[in-house]
Amino acid sequence: MALLRVLLILAVILPAAGPARGEDAPVSVGATPARRAVAVGDTFRLDIDVAWKNGVNVKPLALGENVGRFAVRDITYGPTVTDGGLSRRRTSLLLTVFETGELTVPPVSVVYVDEEGNAGRAETPAIEIQVESVLEDEAADLRDIKRPIDVPKRWKDLILSWSLLVGLGLVAAASVLVSVKRREDIEVLLRRIRTRVIGPVVALVRWFLRRLSIIGKDEYGAPALDAKVAEPYLTPKQAAMREFDRIEAMGLLEQGLMKQYYTLVSETIRRYLERRFRVLAMESPTSFTMDELQGKYVQPEALKLIRSLLEDTDLVKFAKFRPDGGAAGALVDRGRQMVRMTGKPASDRTATEVRT
């Protein structure tokens, strides 16, 4: 009776187990490496082939940055090809490794859902990869790095660089000092340069050009500076005396034109000083004109009179000072006295002052 019961159980189990064991799996997976021996640090390709029946939904490979000890550098998904109720797709992995020895690429899982909605998983077989070192046998140990190279100091370049920096500092300091100087002092310096340097150079060039007959001659050999006279054949003394006579004849004091009167007298005196002593006086401050006259061998009494005349006229012209009638009337006579003290007689004129 017991034997009969065992036979019945086997008769039920065996027919059911036979078809399941013979059925094909819904998904098949394979892996093929491009090389089984690589050098450390090299990359190689691993092809994963997936085949599945129609109606089965195969998910893309879910891989991280590494597969075991191998780093994944790139993943390429190939096209899906369907033929005879079976679909195939190849996925290529680009792997690299930085360890040596015989290493194993672990199985890669493929997840799918069959026709009945059941989830499943298929895995690739493990693959052995031989990773070889790039060092020679006798160079197993790395040598130590070399010591830093000593760069000799180039003293010539250092001295030149420091000299340039010091020079720039001195130039900057000089520019600051010049900028804080008074404007009048700077103008005086420029006029002195013009009188003592540029003036003689211009006179020499004009003399040379006259010698070559390139330009015409004027009545006086020396440059006229800023003074312009209507009758250049007159000596400075003659021109000044004639101008004083003309100013007196205009009757400016009687008309109350005090500023115009003092202005004309000042211009006459300054024009005389320019022609007589070759100094810039027409548009120069009184202090500058007096400094220039110091080196012209002018008598102290004459210098004192010239300073007094220029300062008195400056007060009326620029400070709006109104002198009394007696001082104003004596202004022209003081100017004539100054001309007599400093002017040369007509018989003593040199060839450079009058040329006939």
C-alpha positions in Angstrom: 0.0 0.0 0.0 2.8 2.4 0.8 4.6 1.4 -2.4 1.5 2.3 -4.4 1.3 5.7 -2.7 5.0 6.5 -3.6 4.4 5.6 -7.2 1.4 7.9 -7.4 3.4 10.8 -6.1 6.2 10.2 -8.6 3.7 10.0 -11.4 2.4 13.5 -10.5 5.8 15.2 -9.9 7.8 13.8 -12.9 5.5 15.0 -15.7 5.4 18.5 -14.2 9.1 18.8 -13.7 10.1 17.5 -17.1 8.8 20.4 -19.2 10.1 23.1 -16.8 13.6 21.6 -16.9 13.5 21.5 -20.7 12.2 25.1 -21.2 14.6 27.8 -22.4 15.2 30.8 -20.0 13.5 34.1 -21.1 16.9 36.0 -21.0 20.4 34.8 -21.8 23.5 36.9 -21.0 27.2 36.5 -22.1 30.4 38.5 -21.6 33.4 38.6 -23.9 36.6 40.6 -23.1 38.7 42.1 -25.9 41.8 41.0 -24.1 42.5 38.7 -21.2 46.0 40.2 -20.5 46.5 44.0 -20.1 49.1 46.3 -18.7 48.3 48.3 -15.6 46.5 51.6 -16.5 45.5 50.3 -20.0 41.9 50.3 -21.1 40.1 47.3 -22.7 36.6 46.6 -23.9 34.2 44.1 -22.4 31.2 43.2 -24.6 28.0 42.1 -22.8 25.5 40.3 -25.1 21.8 40.0 -24.0 19.2 38.0 -25.8 15.5 37.7 -24.8 12.2 36.5 -26.1 9.5 38.7 -27.4 7.3 40.0 -24.7 10.1 40.2 -22.1 11.1 43.7 -21.0 14.9 44.0 -20.4 16.1 46.9 -18.4 19.3 48.8 -19.3 22.4 48.0 -17.3 22.6 49.7 -14.0 26.3 50.2 -13.4 28.2 52.5 -11.1 31.7 54.0 -11.5 33.4 50.6 -10.8 32.8 46.9 -11.6 34.7 45.2 -8.9 38.3 46.5 -9.0 37.9 47.8 -12.6 36.9 51.4 -13.3 34.2 52.1 -15.9 35.5 54.7 -18.3 32.7 54.6 -20.8 29.5 52.7 -21.7 28.2 52.2 -25.3 24.7 50.8 -26.0 24.3 49.1 -29.3 21.1 48.8 -31.3 18.4 46.1 -30.6 18.1 43.5 -33.4 15.0 41.3 -33.5 15.0 38.0 -35.5 12.7 35.0 -35.3 11.0 36.0 -32.1 14.3 36.7 -30.3 15.8 40.1 -29.6 19.5 40.8 -29.1 21.5 43.8 -27.9 25.2 44.4 -27.2 26.5 46.8 -24.5 30.2 47.6 -24.6 32.1 48.7 -21.4 35.4 50.4 -21.5 37.3 49.3 -18.4 40.7 50.1 -16.8 42.5 48.9 -13.7 45.4 50.2 -11.6 46.3 47.0 -9.8 48.5 44.2 -10.9 48.0 40.4 -10.8 45.3 38.1 -11.8 42.0 40.0 -11.2 38.4 39.0 -11.7 35.7 41.0 -13.4 32.6 40.1 -11.2 29.3 39.1 -12.8 27.2 41.9 -14.2 23.4 41.6 -13.5 20.7 42.2 -16.1 17.2 42.8 -14.7 14.1 41.9 -16.7 10.3 41.4 -16.5 8.8 38.3 -18.2 5.5 37.9 -20.1 3.6 37.2 -16.9 5.0 40.3 -15.1 7.4 38.4 -12.9 10.8 40.2 -12.3 14.0 38.2 -12.9 17.7 38.6 -13.0 20.4 37.2 -15.3 24.1 37.5 -14.7 27.2 37.3 -16.8 29.9 34.8 -15.9 33.0 36.0 -13.9 36.0 36.7 -16.2 39.7 36.4 -15.2 42.0 39.2 -16.4 45.8 39.1 -16.1 47.1 42.7 -15.3 50.8 43.0 -15.8 53.2 45.7 -14.5 55.0 48.2 -16.9 58.2 48.2 -14.8 61.1 45.9 -15.6 62.1 43.2 -13.2 65.2 45.0 -12.0 63.3 48.3 -11.6 60.7 47.0 -9.1 61.4 50.0 -6.7 61.0 53.5 -7.9 64.1 55.7 -7.6 64.0 58.9 -5.5 63.5 62.2 -7.2 66.5 64.4 -8.0 67.3 67.4 -5.8 66.3 70.9 -7.0 68.6 72.6 -9.5 70.5 75.5 -8.1 69.8 78.6 -10.2 72.8 81.1 -9.9 71.8 84.7 -9.0 72.4 87.1 -11.8 73.8 90.1 -9.9 74.1 92.3 -13.0 70.3 92.1 -13.6 69.6 92.6 -9.9 71.7 95.7 -9.7 70.1 97.1 -12.9 66.6 96.4 -11.6 67.3 98.1 -8.3 68.9 101.1 -10.0 65.9 101.5 -12.2 63.6 101.4 -9.2 65.6 104.0 -7.3 65.7 106.2 -10.4 62.0 106.0 -10.8 61.6 106.9 -7.1 63.8 110.0 -7.5 61.9 111.1 -10.6 58.6 110.7 -8.8 59.9 112.7 -5.8 61.3 115.5 -8.1 57.9 115.7 -9.9 56.1 116.1 -6.6 58.6 118.9 -5.5 58.1 120.7 -8.8 54.3 120.4 -8.6 54.2 122.1 -5.2 56.4 125.0 -6.2 54.7 128.2 -6.9 53.6 128.9 -10.4 55.4 132.2 -10.5 58.7 130.5 -9.6 58.2 128.0 -12.4 57.4 130.7 -14.9 60.5 132.7 -13.8 62.7 129.6 -14.3 61.3 129.0 -17.8 61.9 132.6 -18.8 65.4 132.5 -17.5 66.0 129.4 -19.6 64.5 131.1 -22.6 66.7 134.2 -22.1 70.0 132.5 -21.3 69.8 129.4 -23.4 67.2 129.7 -26.2 67.8 133.4 -26.9 71.6 133.0 -27.7 70.9 130.0 -29.8 68.3 131.8 -31.8 70.6 134.8 -32.2 73.4 132.5 -33.4 71.2 130.8 -35.9 69.9 134.1 -37.3 73.4 135.5 -37.5 74.4 132.4 -39.5 71.5 132.7 -41.8 72.2 136.3 -42.5 75.7 135.4 -43.4 74.4 133.0 -45.9 72.0 135.7 -47.2 69.0 133.4 -46.6 67.0 136.0 -44.7 67.1 139.7 -44.9 68.8 142.1 -42.5 67.0 144.3 -40.0 68.3 147.5 -38.5 69.5 145.8 -35.4 71.6 142.7 -35.2 70.2 141.4 -31.8 66.8 139.8 -31.6 63.9 142.2 -30.9 62.5 139.9 -28.1 58.9 140.9 -27.4 59.3 144.7 -28.1 57.8 146.2 -31.3 58.6 149.8 -32.2 57.1 151.9 -35.0 60.5 153.4 -35.9 63.2 150.8 -35.5 65.9 153.1 -36.7 65.7 155.0 -33.5 68.0 154.0 -30.6 66.2 152.8 -27.4 66.9 156.1 -25.7 65.5 158.1 -28.6 62.4 155.9 -28.9 61.6 156.1 -25.1 62.0 159.9 -25.0 59.7 160.3 -28.0 57.1 158.1 -26.4 57.2 160.1 -23.2 56.6 163.3 -25.1 53.6 161.7 -26.9 52.1 160.5 -23.6 52.3 164.0 -22.1 50.7 165.5 -25.2 47.7 163.1 -24.9 46.5 164.9 -21.7 45.3 161.7 -20.0 45.7 163.1 -16.5 43.5 166.1 -17.4 40.8 163.6 -18.6 41.0 161.5 -15.4 42.3 158.4 -17.3 44.8 157.5 -14.6 45.1 153.7 -15.4 45.6 154.3 -19.1 48.3 156.9 -18.3 50.2 154.6 -16.0 49.8 151.7 -18.4 51.4 153.6 -21.3 54.3 154.8 -19.1 54.9 151.2 -17.9 54.9 149.8 -21.4 57.4 152.5 -22.5 59.7 151.8 -19.6 59.6 148.0 -20.2 60.0 148.3 -23.9 63.1 150.5 -23.3 64.5 147.9 -20.9 64.0 145.1 -23.5 65.7 147.0 -26.3 68.5 148.5 -24.1 69.4 145.5 -21.9 68.0 142.5 -23.9 65.8 141.3 -21.1 62.2 140.1 -21.2 60.3 142.8 -19.5 57.0 143.4 -21.4 55.2 140.4 -20.0 57.4 139.4 -17.0 56.8 140.1 -13.3 58.8 143.0 -11.9 60.8 140.6 -9.7 61.9 138.7 -12.7 62.9 141.8 -14.6 64.9 143.1 -11.7 66.7 139.8 -11.3 67.7 139.9 -15.0 69.0 143.5 -14.7 71.3 142.5 -11.8 73.8 141.0 -14.3 73.6 143.9 -16.8 76.1 146.2 -15.1 73.4 148.7 -14.2 74.3 151.3 -11.5 72.6 150.8 -8.1 70.9 154.2 -8.3 69.5 153.3 -11.7 68.3 149.9 -10.4 66.6 151.6 -7.5 64.8 154.0 -9.8 63.7 151.3 -12.2 62.3 149.2 -9.3 60.4 152.2 -8.0 58.9 153.0 -11.4 57.8 149.4 -12.1 56.3 148.9 -8.7 54.4 152.2 -8.8 52.9 151.4 -12.2 52.0 147.8 -11.1 50.1 149.3 -8.1 47.9 151.3 -10.4 47.5 148.7 -13.2 46.8 145.7 -11.0 45.9 146.9 -7.5 43.7 149.8 -8.6 45.7 152.3 -6.6 45.0 156.0 -7.3 48.0 158.2 -6.6 47.7 162.0 -6.0 48.1 164.4 -8.9 51.7 165.4 -8.0 53.0 161.9 -8.1 51.2 161.1 -11.3 52.5 164.3 -13.0 56.1 163.5 -12.0 55.9 159.9 -13.4 57.1 160.8 -16.9 59.9 163.0 -15.6 61.1 160.1 -13.5 61.0 157.9 -16.6 63.1 160.4 -18.5 65.6 160.5 -15.7 65.9 156.7 -15.7 66.5 156.7 -19.5 69.2 159.4 -19.1 71.0 157.4 -16.4 71.0 154.1 -18.4 70.9 155.2 -22.0 74.1 155.5 -24.1 74.8 158.7 -26.1 74.2 158.5 -29.8 77.9 158.8 -30.5 78.6 155.7 -28.3 76.2 153.3 -30.0 77.9 150.2 -31.3 77.4 148.7 -34.7 75.0 146.2 -33.3 72.6 148.9 -32.2 72.5 151.0 -35.3 73.3 149.9 -38.8 73.3 152.4 -41.6 
